[in-house]
Amino acid sequence: MINPTKNNVYLVQAEQKKTTESGIILTGNMDNSAIPGKVEAIGPDVVGLEVGQTVYVRWKTGLPVTDEGQMGVIISDDEILGVVA
């Protein structure tokens, strides 16, 4: 289990829809687009986030890591663009 330090957050990529409700097939993302991530662990200085929440980040700004076979990123909480309500 990864335990981030300071104001860092460990995220794994959240499952994304493959089709729209009308049946349109969605293809890949642009490199710099914001994509959803699920918060797996938070550092002691992180305020306003909880484990299990879904957030949007620019995935390429994080440090890629593998934990127990699962790919994720460690990212500063300053890099989080929004929280899914």
Backbone hydrogen bonds, N-H to C=O, Kabsch-Sander energy under -0.5 kcal/mol:
donor,donor_aa,acceptor,acceptor_aa,energy
8,N,5,T,-2.0
9,V,75,I,-2.9
10,Y,41,A,-2.8
11,L,9,V,-0.6
11,L,73,V,-2.9
12,V,38,K,-1.9
13,Q,71,M,-0.5
14,A,36,P,-1.6
20,T,24,I,-2.3
23,G,20,T,-1.8
26,L,18,K,-3.0
33,S,30,M,-1.4
35,I,57,V,-2.4
37,G,55,V,-2.9
38,K,12,V,-3.5
39,V,37,G,-0.5
39,V,53,Q,-2.9
40,E,10,Y,-2.9
41,A,10,Y,-1.4
43,G,8,N,-2.3
45,D,6,K,-2.3
46,V,43,G,-1.5
52,G,39,V,-3.0
53,Q,50,E,-1.8
55,V,37,G,-2.9
56,Y,82,G,-2.7
57,V,35,I,-1.9
58,R,79,E,-0.5
59,W,33,S,-0.6
59,W,57,V,-1.1
61,T,58,R,-2.5
62,G,59,W,-1.4
63,L,74,I,-2.7
65,V,72,G,-2.6
67,D,70,Q,-2.5
70,Q,67,D,-2.0
71,M,69,G,-0.5
72,G,65,V,-2.7
73,V,11,L,-2.3
74,I,63,L,-2.0
75,I,9,V,-2.6
75,I,73,V,-0.5
77,D,7,N,-2.7
79,E,76,S,-1.9
80,I,77,D,-1.1
81,L,56,Y,-2.8
82,G,56,Y,-1.1
84,V,54,T,-3.1
